[in-house]
Every structure is written in structure tokens, then in C-alpha cells.
């Protein structure tokens, strides 16, 4: 009710998913220093577009999978444990094309999903570390 009446409300939180849903504008502060500000959408756009996340049946197939999917990516494909993360040039048809290419290369898929960047991704990209968890002491 206050915000609808024109009052500015300041919320501080390390729960970035809550900030994403509640805030019109966000200021990212790391160790007391303002490092970015904008709307949630603007900040997420800095990280990049959507990405494909693929868990393969056989982790030994990661390199051939990256090679098969390279032309779908806008660069920066990575392996995080057993999860391939592939930033996409375009979203439309990406899952179907990826499945076709991997199947054609004889690479089995355990799971595949399309993901949008989160504010956690933004914070990690801007600071190089995850947001502090509750109960952690600030340095």
C-alpha cells in the first residue's frame, strides 16, 4: 500500500530470488561497495540470455557433446561437475536441435532444460563469488 502511494521502500536481503520478485530496482553491493544497479531484467541481461543445461548419461562424453553443440552457443559453454551449460544464440528450437545433434553423435542425455539467468547468476558474475548465506559473517 505504501509503494502504491509513491513511498520508496528499501529492502536489504541476501535472498536474491525474493528481491527479484519484490523489487522494481536493485542495487548490488559487495563488501560495502555499490557495483551495479538497475531493474532485475536489466541486471540479468548483463549476464546474458538463456542457456541450455544438459546432464549426460556418460560424463566421458562431455567434450564430444560440447563439439556437437558449439554452433548453437554464443560462446562460454562450460562444464560444472556433470552439468553442461551452453549459452544460446537463440532460444527457439534449441532443445529439439540439441537432442537431434546429441542423438546423432551417439551421446545419451539424462536431463535437458532451458534456463534463464537469475539474480544469483548476476551476483556471481559481478563479484566472482556467491551471495553470503544466512549466518555467515561478513569479512
C-alpha positions in Angstrom: 0.0 0.0 0.0 2.9 2.4 0.8 4.6 1.7 -2.5 1.4 2.2 -4.5 1.1 5.6 -2.8 4.5 6.7 -4.0 6.6 5.8 -1.0 10.0 4.4 -1.6 10.7 1.2 0.3 14.3 -0.1 0.9 14.7 -3.8 1.3 18.0 -5.4 2.2 18.4 -9.1 1.7 20.8 -11.8 0.6 17.8 -13.8 -0.7 18.1 -12.7 -4.3 15.1 -14.6 -5.6 12.9 -12.6 -3.2 14.5 -9.4 -4.3 13.7 -10.4 -7.9 10.0 -10.8 -7.2 9.6 -7.8 -4.9 11.9 -5.0 -6.2 11.4 -2.6 -9.1 15.1 -1.6 -8.9 18.1 -3.4 -7.3 21.4 -2.2 -6.1 24.1 -4.9 -5.9 26.5 -4.2 -3.0 29.6 -6.3 -2.4 31.7 -5.6 0.7 30.1 -2.2 1.2 30.7 -1.1 -2.4 28.0 -0.5 -5.0 28.9 -2.5 -8.0 25.7 -2.4 -10.1 22.2 -1.2 -10.1 19.1 -1.4 -12.3 15.9 -3.3 -12.8 16.1 -7.1 -12.3 15.7 -7.6 -16.1 18.5 -5.1 -16.8 20.8 -6.8 -14.4 20.0 -10.3 -15.8 20.6 -9.0 -19.3 24.2 -8.2 -18.3 24.8 -11.9 -17.6 23.4 -12.9 -21.0 20.5 -14.8 -22.4 19.1 -18.2 -21.8 21.2 -21.2 -21.5 20.8 -24.9 -22.1 21.7 -27.2 -19.2 22.4 -30.8 -20.1 23.3 -33.7 -17.9 24.7 -36.6 -19.9 24.3 -40.3 -19.3 28.1 -40.6 -19.5 30.3 -37.8 -18.3 33.1 -39.0 -20.6 31.0 -37.7 -23.5 31.2 -34.0 -22.4 33.9 -32.9 -24.9 32.1 -34.6 -27.9 28.8 -33.1 -26.7 30.3 -29.6 -26.5 31.7 -30.0 -30.0 28.3 -31.2 -31.3 26.5 -28.2 -29.8 29.2 -25.5 -30.3 27.4 -23.7 -33.2 24.2 -23.3 -31.1 26.2 -21.4 -28.4 27.1 -17.8 -28.3 30.4 -18.8 -26.5 31.2 -19.5 -23.0 30.0 -23.1 -22.8 31.2 -24.7 -19.6 31.2 -27.9 -17.6 30.1 -27.7 -13.9 30.5 -31.1 -12.4 28.4 -33.3 -14.6 26.3 -30.4 -16.0 27.0 -28.8 -19.4 25.9 -25.2 -19.5 25.6 -23.8 -23.0 24.7 -20.1 -23.5 22.3 -19.9 -26.5 22.4 -17.7 -29.6 18.6 -18.1 -29.9 16.1 -20.0 -27.8 13.6 -21.2 -30.5 14.1 -24.9 -31.2 17.2 -25.2 -29.1 16.1 -28.2 -27.1 14.9 -30.2 -30.1 18.1 -29.3 -32.2 20.3 -30.3 -29.2 18.6 -33.6 -28.8 18.9 -34.3 -32.5 22.6 -33.4 -32.6 23.5 -35.4 -29.5 21.5 -38.4 -30.6 23.2 -38.3 -34.0 26.6 -38.3 -32.2 25.5 -41.3 -30.1 25.5 -39.3 -26.9 22.9 -40.1 -24.3 21.1 -37.4 -22.4 20.0 -37.9 -18.8 18.3 -34.5 -18.4 18.0 -31.3 -20.5 16.4 -27.9 -19.6 16.3 -24.3 -20.8 17.3 -21.8 -18.0 17.0 -18.1 -17.7 19.6 -16.1 -15.8 18.8 -15.4 -12.1 20.0 -12.6 -9.8 22.3 -15.2 -8.2 24.0 -15.6 -11.6 24.2 -11.8 -11.8 25.8 -11.5 -8.3 28.3 -14.4 -9.1 29.3 -12.8 -12.4 29.7 -9.3 -10.9 31.6 -10.4 -7.8 33.2 -13.7 -8.6 31.5 -15.3 -5.6 28.1 -16.4 -4.4 25.9 -14.2 -2.2 26.5 -14.8 1.5 24.4 -17.4 3.1 22.4 -16.6 6.3 24.6 -17.0 9.4 27.8 -16.2 7.5 29.9 -13.5 9.0 30.8 -10.6 6.8 34.5 -10.1 6.3 
